[in-house]
Amino acid sequence: MANWGSSLLMKLSLMLSLAVVAVANNGDFHLFYFVQQWLGSYCDQHGEKCCYPPTGKPSADFSIYGLWPYYNDGSFPYNCGSGNFNEALLKPMQDSLRREWPSFTCPQIGRKFWVHEWNKHGTCSKSILGEVAYFKAALALKNKVNLLRALTSAGIHPNNQLYPLRSIKQAIARGTGFHPWVVCNRNSQGTSQIWQVAMCVDRTGNKLINCPFVPKGQGDCETKIKFPSFY
């Protein structure tokens, strides 16, 4: 009887622990990470093949990669239920999305990229931003955060040269007023190169803020990284 009671107590304790974890993980998000990527680095990474969107080769610039909600411990929610994605709602901004938030995968997935981003990330912020507001916020942030201008103004150009990571971060901070985090990948020769740049945004999706933490699972760049030419 004592053993049965002890076993039951252990099971109840385990269930309570799991419930606490579930509550903690289902808390509301803390901020957004607005992420942009450089096409040259995406297409030049080992084993990757690129395809231009139907609109053709875009002009040389960073493009939107995502607007991702995060918890205050650096983890992030995803796939938060049915998103009920309605493409018709995005028609007024479709040209802007094609220009600023294109997909470069092969085969081309086009609008499916937006569907994916909304279902995986946007649904986790819909208590604050509905579908239209979510995509409008991303486009407005892209207009506000001009990474290429910040870098070139500091003499850092996409010319296949190596630049100190510190200088890249400082240039973006000066150009935007806020500190970024930078994600690198490696090209086919194994060289570390700038790939993604993210800025922190408050829960409204409108106001840039300084990042309180680095997201979990993000790899470090080398102290000097390549800024490859646009693909």
C-alpha positions, 0 to 999 in steps of 0.5 A, a space after each residue: 500500500 505504501 509503495 502504491 501511494 508513493 508511486 501515485 505521489 510520484 506520478 502526480 508530481 510529474 504531472 504537476 511539473 509538466 503542467 507548470 512547464 506547459 504554462 510557462 511555455 504558453 506565456 505571451 511573447 516578449 518581443 519580435 526579432 525582425 530578420 533580414 538576409 543577404 541573397 549573396 550569402 544565402 545562395 553561396 552557402 555549401 550545398 545551396 541552390 538559388 532560384 530567382 522569384 518570378 519577378 526576376 533578379 531583385 535589386 541588390 539589397 537585404 530582403 525580409 526573412 521573417 518577423 519572429 516573436 520570442 519569449 523573454 528567455 530567448 526561446 520562441 513559440 511556433 505553430 500556434 494553432 490555425 492561422 486561417 491564412 487569407 491571401 486575398 487580404 494581402 493583395 493590396 500589398 502584394 507587389 511590396 511583399 514580392 519586392 521586399 519579402 521574396 523567396 529564393 528557394 528551388 523550386 520556387 515556393 512564392 506565396 507559400 513562403 508567406 503562408 509558412 511564415 504566418 503559420 509558423 510565426 505570425 500565428 503566435 503573435 495574432 493576439 497583437 497583430 492580425 494577418 494584415 497588420 503582421 505583414 504591414 509591420 514587416 514591410 514598415 520595418 524594412 523601410 525603417 531599417 536600411 542595412 545596406 545603407 548603414 554598411 556602405 556609409 561606413 565603407 563596408 561594401 558587398 565586394 567579397 572582402 573580409 570585414 571585422 564583425 565588430 565593425 559591421 555591428 557598429 556600422 549597423 548600430 550607428 545607422 539604425 540607432 540600435 544594436 543588431 545580432 548577426 548570423 553567419 553561414 559558410 560558403 562553399 570554401 568554408 569562409 564565414 560570411 554575413 547572412 542574416 541580421 536581426 533587430 529587436 522590435 517591441 510587442 507592437 511590431 512598430 518600435 525598434 528596441 535594443 536586444 535583451 538577449 541573443 536567441 537560443 541556438 544561434 551560431 557565432 561568426 568569425 571575428 572577420 567575415 566576408 560580405 559577398 557580392 549580390 548573387 
